[in-house]
Amino acid sequence: MPVSYSQVYVQSAGLFMPGEPVTNDGMDAYVAPLNRLSERIKRRILAENGIQKRYYAIAPDGSTVFSNAQMAKAAIESALQQAGRSLEDIGFLASGSSGGDALMPGFASMIQGEMAAPPMELLSVHGVCAASVGALQGAALAVEHGQHAHAMAVASEMPSRLFKRSRYAAQGYDTDFDAHFLRWMLSDGAGAVLLGRAAPIPQRPDLRLKLHWTHQRSFAGDYPVCMQLGLTHDRTRSHLDFPSWTDAEAAGALALRQDIRLLPHLFDVCIHEYARIAHQGWLPERGIDHFLCHYSSEKFIPVVDELLNKAQLSIPRERWWSNLAWRGNTGAASIFVMLAEYLQTHHDQLKAGDTMLCFVPESGRFTAGYMLLELEHATQSSQAPSSSFVQKIASAPDAIASAADSALIAPPHDPASAPQALAPLLTELASIWHDYRSQVWRTPLVRRIRSGHMETDDYLCWMRQWIPQVREGSLWMREGAASLTGDYAMLAALMGVHAGEEQNDFKILHQDYLNAGGTITNIDQLQRNPGGQALNSYLHSLAATTNPIGLLGAIYIIEGTGQRIVPSLLPLLRQSLDLGPECFRFLEYHGANDENHLERWLTAVQMVMALDTTGDAPRAIAATARHTAQLYLMQFAHILEDAAPNRAATDPL
């Protein structure tokens, strides 16, 4: 879940670019080609990345002109000068970088020493591009919690020292493509952001820039290393495993590499994460006014754009801005350099109410970083919510937290761990599941549970409509089993076992209802709501057809609800309702046992796929899952209609 702030503002942003801009034609003086292959790679990469100018902190002879700490110092001084502040005002300094001038101590310590700054609290965030978001988050928390009146986040990168030709002498001036690649992509620079309480930005005394939230999420557990320094090409040995650094250099373990074959996955992961927080309500419904997107190459612009469109979160291209072409790719520093220059050059286009989204994908081992800011009138009360979406978040933090948890509810079966023959079907089912789960999480019933407003009458209302639906489950399963013919008849026994295990479940649910205070003892008097009626009719109708193997799609959704969604709601129900464990036996039973049911389901699907010679089975299962999800969602949506009128009309969020 994003980290939100109520009283943190960007007071200024500074940047420092070392020396004079270096054009593509002038690069060879600093980063010389190693051989003929290197020259061809250079032309190809420069043609794609769109970078026309960049900056280097080294001289043509390879000597260092500005150290990394000196560049960070210059960016900090720029930010302080704009805001009319001094080093003595800063109580917290956070740095973000892929590496300073020394392996230790931390980069923030080296920057403080370079500036001869007074004692202060430090944070060194070591990473790649998203290290800047981590540094800014640490600084923002220091201000939000009142630990410091002012905090500085700085990001600085100096990869040029790794790229000079002399670094490759031990390898005979030859290396692999992954090491060639970044020599023509990365360059040097630094950016800094000063945070504090409400204050106008220097470029527009009538406006303030409020930080609403930061968010970063790593997917290192899901993907191999993409960008690295210190490992051999095959990633099997660290530079520390060699007898000496000379040996490590000769083996190529001190070359900065990027596996470009993994890069398409990075943007896919990051946009899915963006969609996740968008669906939780962390973005304004009217959209983003200023989109500062960090990407390493202009080649990825249409990739990001297409993924945003697919997620229905498109940001018009005229609202995008990047200075990659004339500032180069400065890694972690890029987003701060971008923000500082944007405020300097586009301040006349800013207006109160505008939102600004900063997006930082990191390829190291895949991290997604985001920052959302909003412009306010300088005279506006800093305690007043800036916009409706912020007010919504502030008014229901527990609900948003629960919504975040909901996004972690995995589909009933992980396509990645499925047998190869089932992977396409399970992938499609997972997509159906995520859409269904997301919509269920926004129904009145689940919103009430998440927000802690659930009452016993609501629970009884739910049970009254659910009991007759559960009673029908074993009936349509038995009917479907009886309709299986030919080779598919072997599934009948499996479905019969499943139906037998669930045929008395409705009695457990009914007793839970009575234990909770329900008064209708005759189950025949209980009625399904319109969604439940529609679902029941659909499943009975399908079960009566010949070989209704699509019913496996219905079981996927229904059992998945019991095995995934119900367990996440049960603790919240127990917190809200003053009811004993005898009132939740059905919910607890299904949360514990539907896992076994789903394993049986997987066996059934494998049997069907082995018998399917026409390719119709996957389509039938997916179609039925989609229809069942729609009808089950309708059943959820109608539950509170029978609640007391003054309760049903209330939306806790």
C-alpha positions, 0 to 999 in steps of 0.5 A, a space after each residue: 500500500 502507498 505511504 500517504 502524507 498529510 503535511 509534506 511539501 516539496 519546497 524546492 528541487 535542484 539539479 547538477 549536471 557536470 561539465 558541458 553537454 556531450 553529443 553523440 558524436 563526442 562520446 568517443 572521447 569519454 566512452 571509446 568503442 572497444 572494437 568494431 562490434 562495439 561501434 555497431 552496438 553503439 550506433 544501434 543503441 543510440 538510434 533507439 534510445 533517443 538520447 542526444 546529449 548527456 553529461 560526464 563527470 570525468 575528463 577525456 583522459 579518464 580522470 575524475 573532474 567531479 566525484 559523486 559526492 561533489 555532484 550530490 553536494 552541488 544539487 543540494 546547494 541548488 535546492 537550498 539556494 532556491 528555498 532560501 535555506 542553509 545546511 543548518 536547517 536540514 535535520 535529515 539527509 537521505 541519499 539514493 544511488 547505485 553507489 558512491 565513491 567508496 564501497 563504505 561508509 554509506 553514501 549519505 555519510 560521504 555527502 555530509 562529510 563533503 559538505 562539512 555539514 553539521 550533525 544530522 540524521 542520515 539514510 543511505 538507500 542503495 539500489 538502482 533507479 528507484 533508490 531515489 523514491 526510497 530516499 524521498 520516502 525516508 525524508 518525507 516520513 521524517 517530516 510527516 512525523 514531526 521528527 524534522 522540520 526540513 529533510 533533504 533527499 538527494 540522488 546522484 549517479 556517476 557510472 562514467 568511471 566504469 565505462 572508460 576504455 581502460 576498464 576493459 584492458 584486462 578483458 583484452 578490450 572485449 566484452 559481452 553485449 550486456 556489458 556493451 549496452 549500458 556504456 551507451 545508455 547511462 551518464 552522470 548527474 545529480 538531483 535533490 529535493 527539499 521537503 518541509 511543511 507548507 511553503 510556496 515553490 520558488 518558481 510560483 509564489 502563489 502555489 505549493 506542491 504537496 506530496 500525497 504519497 510514495 509507493 515502491 514495491 520490489 519483485 525481486 523474488 519473481 525475476 532474475 537479476 536484470 541489471 548488475 555490477 559485481 557478478 560474472 556474466 552468468 551471475 554464478 560468481 561474485 567479484 568477492 569470490 575471486 583471489 583478487 579484484 584483478 582476477 575479477 576484472 579479467 573475468 568481467 565481474 566488474 562490468 556493469 551489465 543489463 539483460 535486455 531480454 528481461 526488460 519487457 517484463 519490467 514495464 508489464 510488472 510496473 503497470 500492473 502495480 500501477 493498476 493495482 493502486 489505481 483500483 484501490 482509489 489512490 489516484 484522482 478519477 479525473 486523471 493525471 495532469 503532469 506525468 514525469 516518466 523515467 525510462 531508459 530509452 524512448 523505445 519504451 514510450 509506446 510500450 508504457 503507453 500501450 500497457 496503460 491503455 490496456 489497463 484503461 489508465 491512459 494518460 494523454 501523451 501531451 501530459 508526458 514529459 521527460 528530459 532524457 534526450 538532453 540530460 541523458 539517463 542518470 539512473 536514480 538521479 533521473 526523476 529528481 533531475 526531471 522534477 527540478 527542470 520541470 518546475 524551472 521550465 514549466 512553472 507557467 503551465 502549473 495551476 492549483 489542483 493539478 496532479 503530478 505523477 512521477 513513475 520510476 521503473 527499476 530494472 536491477 531486479 525489478 522495482 516499481 516506484 511512484 510519487 503523487 504530488 498536487 499543486 495547491 493555492 499558497 493560501 489554502 489551509 494545509 489541513 484541508 484535503 486537497 481533492 476528493 480522492 485524498 479525502 476518500 483515502 483519509 476518511 477510510 484508512 482501514 478500508 484502503 488497507 483492506 483493499 490493498 490486502 485484497 489485491 494480494 488474494 491470489 487466483 485459486 491456481 497459479 498459472 506459473 506453477 501449472 502443468 504446461 498443458 494447463 498454463 494457457 487456460 489457468 492464465 485466462 482464468 486468473 485474469 477472470 479471477 482478478 477482475 471478479 475479485 476486484 469488483 467483489 471488493 467494491 460491493 456494498 457488503 464487502 465494503 461494509 465488512 472492510 470498513 468495520 461497519 458490519 452489523 449482525 442484521 447485515 450478517 443475517 441478511 447475507 445468510 438468508 440469501 446464501 443458504 438456499 443458494 448453497 443448497 442448490 450446489 450439490 444438486 446442479 453438480 449431480 445433474 451435471 454428472 448425470 449429463 456426462 457421456 462417452 469418455 467424459 462419463 469417467 468424470 461423473 464419479 469425481 463430481 459425485 464425490 464433490 457433490 456428496 461432500 457438499 450436500 449438507 453444507 447448507 445445513 451448517 450454514 443454516 445453523 450458523 444463521 440461527 446461532 447468530 439470531 436468525 428466526 426463520 427455521 424453515 429453510 424453504 421460506 428462505 429466498 435467493 436474491 436476484 443474483 442468486 436466482 440468476 446464478 442458480 438458473 444458469 447452472 441448472 440449465 448448463 448442467 442439463 446439457 450433454 457433457 457440460 464440462 464448462 461447469 468446471 469453470 463455475 466450480 473454479 469461481 465458487 470454490 475459489 471464493 470460499 478458499 480465497 475471499 472468505 478467509 480474508 473476510 472472516 477475521 474482519 467479521 469477527 472483529 465487527 460482530 459480537 458473535 461466537 465461533 458457533 456463528 462462523 462454522 461454515 465460513 471457517 470450514 470452507 476456508 480450510 477445506 476448499 483448498 482440497 476441493 480445488 486440488 480435485 478440480 485441477 485433477 478434473 481439468 487435467 482429465 478433460 484436457 486429456 480427452 479434448 480433441 477439438 480444443 473446445 474444452 478450454 473455451 467452455 471452461 473459461 466462458 462458464 467461469 466468466 459468466 459465473 463470476 458475473 452472476 456471483 458478483 450480482 449475488 454479492 451486489 444485491 445482498 444488502 438490499 433487504 437490510 433496514 432502509 436506513 442501513 442499505 442506503 449508507 455507503 461507509 466509504 
